[in-house]
Amino acid sequence: MAANNESSAAVYELPLPAGPPAAAGEADGHARLPETLLLKNVLWFCHLRWAVVAILGTFGLLGLFPQVLAHVGLRPTADWPLVAAGILVAGNLAFSGHARLLKESGVPRYAHINLWGQIVFDLVVLTGVVHYAGSLETNITFAYLFHIVLACIFLSGTESLAVTLIACVLYMAVLAAEDAGLVAPQTLFAGAPPRLPIAAEPWIPIWNLALALFIWLAVWYLTSHLAAMVRARDEELGETNRRLEAALEERSRHMLRTTHELKAPFAAIHATTQLLLDGQCGPLPDEARAFVQRISTRCRRLANEIQEMVQLANLRSESQGTLPHAALDVAEILRGCIGQVKPLAEERKVIIEADLAQARTVGVEEHLKMLFANLLGNAVGYSYEGGRVRVRCRPGEGGGPEVVIEDHGIGIPADKLPRVFDEYYRTDEAVRHNKQSSGLGLAIVRHVAEEHGIRIRVESCPGAGTTFHLRLAVEREPSEPDSENKENHDGLRADCR
């Protein structure tokens, strides 16, 4: 932190985008959640399973004390709950480990398979628990409903029906195996009478089975219907949002065309005022000089704002394509940007102290120049007159460059810190201190950071200053841009000059 009072400094880290949203499933799977959302639910599913492990483990440990269970009318048992808990632990570690690998890779295309594996795994283990707890003597069969409901929420209607049918088949298989004598019927209740074969009293188990299957299918139908309605509504909102984005994009293109048309007139006006101020048309009276100076200052401000609007529009238009990347020395780029803001620093009597060690990264040179020029311009522009701006660059622990830009200026209030990267946002303090800023500088910084995967952490304390910590990517082999992207990039360089 620029100030000594670090304890009162507010900290904000600019979040990087998680990647483009994944498309939903094919054909009937269109109603399934996208893979990115499924991955979050996969991890949540794993966390929920730990609670089940705890319940089974606790019950198994209580089985070591038969008198406790006998006191509440239960049979002493320790083996099957602990075995079931152990199987769930092993499966949960495998599923959660796979989910974390998907999350780290940033390509969660196998989240759907992971979720299906968890559901089938749980249903099989649950079937064993149903057998040992009592397939007809207890209500534990309703535990199948948890997976049916979750499948309706996460998966498509057809897939959730498949989960429901799998649960039905597994439950009927348990009853058939118990009735055929392949496995002996079990129950949790002490002193329960032995179960009669289905042939002896067929209507009781048949009605129980039919009622359970009816409830499961009814729950599936209602839940899947409601989930489909919610997804349809969500799709409508998504389509509306896409139309709004298209309208905003069209407005942005119109603004970009307008700003391009304004560049030349403002450049001509600014050049003319400089000629008048330099005395090319003869000496000016003091009142006329002051008037021309105001025109020049206003023109320079508008020209800078137009340039930032063009830069921001070009960053947006190229964000979907592959940009030409090259191996770069961040320290060299910083030296050029410091030279660029030096006239402003001299005007405000701000001293720039640079400690720059060679640190290499890969990226688009013009974009990184935009990023650092805006950060340095803000550091100088929002410093107090006669203040200092410190710039440090060195290789980080992971090999990627680390850059710190620190000022002792007006700072940013904690409640406003998360908004400083928004377009045209300026705090009241910033407006009072520097009326020349357009409010687009940090929006440009955000776009470049998202494009290059640059992590930015901001620390600030009102009245004491602001520090930007940047961590750039490690240098790697740059890829050659195709001819179309190279032409776009050359156009961007021309616009930024």
C-alpha positions as a printed Julia matrix, in Angstrom:
497×3 Matrix{Float64}:
   0.0     0.0     0.0
   1.19    3.45   -0.8
   0.33    4.72    2.6
   1.84    3.73    5.89
  -1.59    3.05    7.31
  -1.94   -0.42    5.75
  -4.4    -1.63    8.35
  -7.09    0.73    7.04
  -6.41    0.02    3.36
  -9.21   -1.45    1.29
  -8.29   -4.31   -1.06
 -10.05   -5.4    -4.25
  -8.98   -8.02   -6.79
 -10.31   -7.74  -10.33
 -12.03  -11.04  -11.18
 -11.05  -12.69  -14.43
 -13.76  -14.17  -16.63
 -14.29  -17.9   -16.2
 -14.5   -18.46  -19.95
 -17.27  -18.58  -22.51
 -20.47  -20.27  -21.38
 -20.72  -23.86  -22.44
 -23.53  -24.93  -24.68
 -26.22  -27.2   -23.36
 -26.66  -30.8   -24.43
 -27.67  -32.12  -27.83
 -31.26  -32.62  -29.02
 -33.31  -33.64  -25.97
 -30.46  -32.55  -23.74
 -31.18  -28.92  -24.59
 -33.04  -28.65  -21.27
 -29.99  -29.71  -19.3
 -27.96  -27.13  -17.42
 -24.79  -25.86  -19.15
 -21.55  -27.65  -18.27
 -20.21  -24.67  -16.31
 -23.24  -24.72  -14.01
 -23.17  -28.51  -13.81
 -19.58  -28.35  -12.57
 -20.63  -26.14   -9.65
 -23.41  -28.6    -8.8
 -21.01  -31.53   -9.09
 -18.84  -30.0    -6.35
 -21.92  -29.22   -4.27
 -23.07  -32.82   -4.69
 -19.7   -34.01   -3.36
 -19.98  -31.74   -0.32
 -23.48  -33.07    0.39
 -22.21  -36.65    0.27
 -19.83  -35.94    3.15
 -22.89  -35.28    5.33
 -24.26  -38.72    4.38
 -20.89  -40.27    5.2
 -21.01  -38.62    8.62
 -24.51  -39.97    9.31
 -23.63  -43.53    8.29
 -20.34  -43.41   10.18
 -22.04  -42.16   13.33
 -24.68  -44.88   13.11
 -22.0   -47.51   12.56
 -20.05  -46.34   15.59
 -23.21  -46.48   17.69
 -23.45  -50.13   16.66
 -20.38  -50.75   18.82
 -22.62  -50.02   21.81
 -25.51  -52.54   21.49
 -27.19  -51.41   24.69
 -27.64  -47.89   23.29
 -29.39  -49.12   20.14
 -31.43  -51.71   22.04
 -32.68  -48.95   24.31
 -34.35  -47.24   21.3
 -35.6   -50.48   19.73
 -32.91  -50.92   17.07
 -30.76  -53.9    16.31
 -27.06  -53.58   17.07
 -25.17  -53.32   13.79
 -21.83  -51.81   12.89
 -20.61  -53.55    9.76
 -22.79  -52.39    6.9
 -23.02  -48.66    7.88
 -19.24  -48.41    8.16
 -18.72  -50.33    4.92
 -21.21  -48.07    3.12
 -19.52  -44.98    4.58
 -16.11  -46.25    3.43
 -17.38  -46.87   -0.11
 -18.89  -43.37   -0.22
 -15.62  -41.84    0.99
 -13.62  -43.59   -1.74
 -16.13  -42.6    -4.42
 -16.39  -39.03   -3.17
 -12.63  -38.55   -3.28
 -12.56  -39.79   -6.86
 -15.49  -37.65   -8.03
 -14.35  -34.49   -6.24
 -10.79  -34.93   -7.5
 -12.06  -35.26  -11.06
 -14.27  -32.19  -10.61
 -11.33  -30.1    -9.36
  -9.27  -31.17  -12.37
 -12.1   -30.0   -14.63
 -12.32  -26.7   -12.75
  -8.58  -26.08  -13.02
  -8.54  -26.96  -16.72
 -11.24  -24.37  -17.41
 -12.94  -26.81  -19.85
 -15.69  -28.53  -17.84
 -16.98  -30.59  -20.8
 -17.02  -33.8   -18.71
 -19.04  -32.41  -15.79
 -22.16  -34.1   -17.16
 -20.43  -37.51  -17.14
 -19.15  -36.9   -13.62
 -22.65  -36.08  -12.4
 -24.13  -39.16  -14.03
 -21.43  -41.29  -12.44
 -22.22  -39.84   -9.02
 -25.96  -40.48   -9.4
 -25.56  -44.12  -10.47
 -22.93  -44.7    -7.78
 -25.2   -43.25   -5.09
 -28.22  -45.24   -6.25
 -26.27  -48.51   -6.06
 -24.94  -47.74   -2.57
 -28.38  -46.55   -1.48
 -29.89  -49.83   -2.68
 -27.54  -51.7    -0.37
 -28.51  -49.43    2.52
 -32.21  -49.98    1.73
 -31.7   -53.75    1.89
 -29.93  -53.72    5.26
 -32.22  -51.1     6.79
 -35.36  -52.92    5.69
 -36.72  -52.65    2.16
 -40.36  -52.99    3.28
 -40.2   -52.46    7.03
 -38.86  -48.87    6.91
 -39.46  -45.69    4.92
 -35.84  -45.42    3.84
 -36.93  -46.11    0.26
 -38.02  -42.46    0.08
 -34.31  -41.58    0.03
 -34.45  -42.4    -3.69
 -36.5   -39.22   -4.07
 -33.47  -37.06   -3.28
 -31.72  -38.24   -6.43
 -34.88  -38.07   -8.53
 -35.47  -34.43   -7.56
 -31.82  -33.45   -8.07
 -31.78  -35.19  -11.46
 -34.86  -33.18  -12.5
 -33.08  -29.97  -11.57
 -29.69  -30.72  -13.12
 -30.53  -32.93  -16.1
 -33.0   -32.99  -18.98
 -36.48  -34.5   -18.67
 -35.49  -37.74  -20.43
 -32.34  -38.15  -18.36
 -34.18  -37.53  -15.08
 -36.79  -40.12  -16.13
 -33.94  -42.57  -16.73
 -32.7   -41.91  -13.17
 -36.22  -42.55  -11.85
 -36.49  -45.84  -13.76
 -33.04  -46.93  -12.56
 -34.18  -46.33   -8.96
 -37.37  -48.33   -9.62
 -35.44  -51.24  -11.15
 -32.91  -51.34   -8.3
 -35.63  -51.33   -5.67
 -37.62  -54.07   -7.4
 -34.4   -56.09   -7.79
 -33.84  -55.92   -4.01
 -37.36  -57.13   -3.3
 -37.08  -59.92   -5.86
 -33.7   -61.06   -4.51
 -35.02  -61.1    -0.94
 -38.16  -63.0    -1.9
 -36.19  -65.54   -3.94
 -33.88  -66.22   -1.0
 -30.78  -64.91   -2.75
 -30.27  -62.53    0.18
 -31.92  -62.68    3.58
 -34.3   -59.8     4.39
 -32.89  -57.37    6.94
 -34.4   -54.77    9.26
 -33.22  -52.15   11.69
 -35.93  -52.87   14.25
 -35.23  -55.25   17.1
 -37.82  -57.95   17.65
 -39.45  -57.49   14.25
 -41.26  -60.63   13.06
 -39.74  -62.47   10.1
 -41.09  -61.37    6.77
 -43.41  -63.78    5.01
 -42.77  -64.69    1.37
 -44.61  -62.56   -1.16
 -46.58  -65.62   -2.28
 -48.03  -65.98    1.24
 -49.38  -62.4     1.46
 -48.91  -60.93   -2.03
 -51.11  -57.87   -1.78
 -49.22  -56.07    1.03
 -45.77  -55.95   -0.67
 -47.34  -55.42   -4.09
 -49.31  -52.42   -2.84
 -46.22  -51.07   -1.05
 -44.16  -51.42   -4.2
 -46.86  -49.93   -6.42
 -47.35  -46.99   -4.05
 -43.62  -46.29   -3.89
 -43.25  -46.42   -7.68
 -46.31  -44.18   -8.14
 -44.92  -41.58   -5.71
 -41.51  -41.61   -7.42
 -43.0   -41.16  -10.89
 -45.38  -38.45   -9.67
 -42.51  -36.58   -8.03
 -40.45  -36.94  -11.22
 -43.27  -35.59  -13.39
 -44.05  -32.59  -11.18
 -40.42  -31.66  -10.54
 -39.29  -32.09  -14.15
 -42.3   -30.05  -15.34
 -41.5   -27.2   -12.96
 -37.79  -27.36  -13.86
 -38.67  -27.19  -17.58
 -40.86  -24.13  -16.96
 -38.04  -22.39  -15.06
 -35.53  -23.22  -17.8
 -37.89  -21.98  -20.5
 -38.31  -18.72  -18.62
 -34.56  -18.49  -18.21
 -34.12  -19.03  -21.96
 -36.58  -16.22  -22.67
 -34.65  -13.89  -20.4
 -31.42  -14.98  -22.07
 -32.84  -14.22  -25.52
 -34.02  -10.81  -24.32
 -30.58  -10.13  -22.93
 -28.98  -11.12  -26.24
 -31.22   -8.67  -28.09
 -30.27   -5.92  -25.66
 -26.6    -6.71  -26.14
 -27.07   -6.57  -29.92
 -28.72   -3.16  -29.57
 -25.9    -1.93  -27.37
 -23.36   -3.27  -29.85
 -25.08   -1.39  -32.66
 -25.04    1.78  -30.57
 -21.36    1.26  -29.85
 -20.61    0.89  -33.56
 -22.48    4.12  -34.25
 -20.53    5.91  -31.53
 -17.3     4.51  -32.93
 -18.1     5.83  -36.41
 -18.93    9.23  -34.91
 -15.71    9.39  -32.89
 -13.67    8.45  -35.97
 -15.27   11.35  -37.82
 -14.48   13.73  -34.94
 -10.79   12.82  -34.71
  -9.71   14.85  -37.7
 -11.58   18.09  -36.83
 -10.3    18.05  -33.26
  -6.75   17.39  -34.44
  -7.02   20.36  -36.79
  -8.42   22.62  -34.07
  -5.69   21.57  -31.63
  -2.96   22.14  -34.22
  -4.37   25.58  -35.03
  -4.46   26.63  -31.37
  -0.84   25.53  -30.97
   0.15   27.66  -33.94
  -1.63   30.67  -32.43
  -0.05   30.11  -29.01
   3.42   29.75  -30.59
   3.0    33.19  -32.21
   2.91   31.94  -35.81
   0.18   34.51  -36.56
   1.7    37.27  -34.5
   1.56   38.08  -30.8
  -1.77   37.58  -29.05
  -3.23   39.9   -26.41
  -3.34   38.37  -22.95
  -7.11   37.98  -23.04
  -7.01   36.29  -26.45
  -4.13   34.0   -25.36
  -6.09   32.89  -22.3
  -9.12   32.21  -24.5
  -7.08   30.19  -27.03
  -5.41   28.31  -24.18
  -8.84   27.27  -22.87
  -9.77   26.08  -26.36
  -6.55   24.07  -26.57
  -7.07   22.49  -23.14
 -10.66   21.58  -23.88
  -9.72   20.23  -27.31
  -6.92   18.1   -25.84
  -9.31   16.65  -23.27
 -11.91   15.74  -25.89
  -9.23   14.32  -28.2
  -7.96   12.09  -25.38
 -11.51   10.96  -24.63
 -12.1    10.14  -28.29
  -8.87    8.15  -28.39
  -9.91    6.17  -25.3
 -13.34    5.48  -26.8
 -11.68    4.19  -29.98
  -9.29    2.03  -27.98
 -12.12    0.55  -25.91
 -14.22   -0.13  -29.0
 -11.3    -1.87  -30.72
 -10.63   -3.99  -27.65
 -14.25   -5.13  -27.65
 -14.36   -5.85  -31.37
 -11.21   -7.98  -31.25
 -11.99   -9.79  -28.01
 -13.57  -12.71  -29.9
 -10.67  -13.33  -32.26
  -7.13  -14.63  -31.95
  -4.85  -11.64  -31.44
  -1.21  -11.55  -32.55
   0.89  -12.25  -29.45
   4.64  -11.82  -29.14
   7.34  -12.25  -26.5
   7.77   -8.91  -24.74
   9.94   -7.28  -22.09
   7.54   -5.66  -19.62
  10.26   -3.37  -18.26
  10.88   -1.94  -21.73
   7.16   -1.29  -22.22
   7.0     0.46  -18.84
   9.93    2.71  -19.76
   8.09    3.82  -22.88
   4.88    4.46  -20.95
   6.74    6.44  -18.28
   8.15    8.63  -21.04
   4.65    9.08  -22.38
   3.24   10.39  -19.07
   6.35   12.36  -18.14
   5.03   15.71  -19.51
   1.94   15.36  -17.32
   4.13   14.47  -14.33
   6.32   17.54  -14.91
   3.24   19.72  -15.21
   1.94   18.44  -11.85
   5.46   18.36  -10.31
   5.09   14.63   -9.64
   8.29   12.58   -9.41
   8.23    9.1   -11.0
  10.65    6.61   -9.41
  11.21    3.48  -11.48
  12.85    0.21  -10.41
  12.57   -1.96  -13.52
  14.18   -5.35  -13.91
  13.82   -7.37  -17.09
  10.73   -9.57  -16.92
   9.36  -11.25  -20.01
   5.8   -12.14  -20.89
   3.78  -12.8   -24.02
   0.98  -10.57  -25.23
  -0.17   -7.86  -27.6
   2.32   -5.01  -27.27
  -0.09   -2.19  -28.1
  -2.64   -3.5   -25.61
  -0.1    -3.75  -22.79
   1.0    -0.2   -23.6
  -2.62    0.92  -23.23
  -2.88   -0.84  -19.86
   0.3     0.59  -18.35
  -0.18    4.06  -19.85
  -3.62    4.32  -18.27
  -2.44    3.06  -14.88
   0.54    5.44  -14.89
  -1.62    8.32  -16.12
  -4.07    7.72  -13.28
  -1.25    7.47  -10.73
   0.11   10.84  -11.84
  -3.27   12.48  -12.42
  -4.62   11.57   -8.98
  -1.43   12.32   -7.06
  -1.08   15.48   -5.03
   1.09   18.17   -6.55
   4.73   17.47   -5.7
   3.96   13.82   -4.91
   5.72   10.61   -5.94
   4.77    7.64   -8.08
   6.78    4.43   -7.7
   6.91    1.81  -10.42
   8.49   -1.61   -9.83
   8.86   -4.54  -12.19
  10.54   -7.88  -11.56
  10.06  -11.57  -12.3
   7.61  -13.16   -9.85
   7.87  -16.42   -7.98
   6.04  -18.31  -10.7
   8.22  -16.81  -13.44
   5.67  -14.3   -14.69
   6.34  -10.55  -14.35
   5.04   -8.72  -11.32
   4.41   -4.98  -11.63
   3.56   -2.57   -8.82
   2.4     1.01   -9.51
   2.09    3.01   -6.31
   1.02    6.58   -5.71
   0.45    8.8    -2.67
  -2.62   10.54   -4.04
  -6.26   10.96   -3.12
  -7.01    7.23   -2.83
 -10.32    5.44   -3.37
 -13.04    4.86   -0.73
 -13.55    1.19    0.14
 -17.21    1.09   -0.93
 -16.35    2.5    -4.37
 -13.3     0.36   -5.06
 -15.16   -2.52   -6.84
 -16.68   -0.03   -9.34
 -13.57    1.79  -10.52
 -13.17   -0.59  -13.49
 -16.67    0.26  -14.8
 -16.96    2.43  -17.87
 -17.42    6.16  -17.19
 -17.47    5.61  -13.44
 -15.67    8.27  -11.42
 -15.83    8.88   -7.69
 -16.81   12.3    -6.42
 -13.3    12.73   -5.06
 -11.8    11.93   -8.48
 -14.06   14.44  -10.24
 -13.06   17.2    -7.83
  -9.36   16.41   -8.12
  -9.03   15.8   -11.87
 -11.68   17.15  -14.2
  -9.79   16.03  -17.33
 -10.36   12.29  -16.93
 -12.98   10.53  -19.07
 -13.64    7.59  -16.76
 -12.61    5.08  -19.44
  -8.99    4.44  -18.47
  -9.59    1.63  -15.99
 -12.27    0.11  -18.23
  -9.54   -0.25  -20.86
  -7.28   -1.77  -18.2
  -9.99   -4.3   -17.33
 -10.47   -5.38  -20.95
  -6.74   -5.85  -21.51
  -6.38   -7.73  -18.22
  -9.23  -10.09  -19.16
  -7.75  -10.64  -22.61
  -4.24  -11.43  -21.28
  -5.21  -13.18  -18.04
  -3.51  -10.49  -15.93
  -4.39  -10.61  -12.24
  -4.84   -7.15  -10.73
  -5.13   -6.38   -7.02
  -5.87   -2.84   -5.88
  -5.08   -1.5    -2.41
  -6.23    1.98   -1.54
  -6.76    4.29    1.4
  -8.53    7.67    0.99
  -6.08   10.53    1.31
  -3.06    8.2     1.4
  -2.82    6.69   -2.08
  -3.47    3.66   -4.25
  -1.36    0.69   -5.27
  -1.98   -1.58   -8.26
  -0.36   -5.04   -8.1
  -0.24   -6.85  -11.44
   0.76  -10.46  -12.15
   1.29  -11.22  -15.82
   1.51  -14.54  -17.63
   4.74  -16.46  -17.98
   6.46  -16.12  -21.35
   5.65  -18.9   -23.8
   6.09  -19.5   -27.48
   3.96  -16.99  -29.38
   1.74  -18.2   -32.18
   1.88  -16.58  -35.61
  -1.28  -14.58  -36.31
  -3.2   -15.24  -39.46
  -3.34  -12.56  -42.13
  -6.83  -11.35  -41.16
  -5.91  -10.83  -37.5
  -2.68   -9.14  -38.5
  -4.65   -6.62  -40.58
  -7.01   -6.0   -37.64
  -4.06   -5.48  -35.33
  -2.41   -3.06  -37.74
  -5.66   -1.12  -37.85
  -5.74   -1.02  -34.06
  -2.21    0.38  -33.95
  -3.22    3.12  -36.38
  -6.28    4.01  -34.27
  -4.25    4.22  -31.07
  -1.68    6.64  -32.43
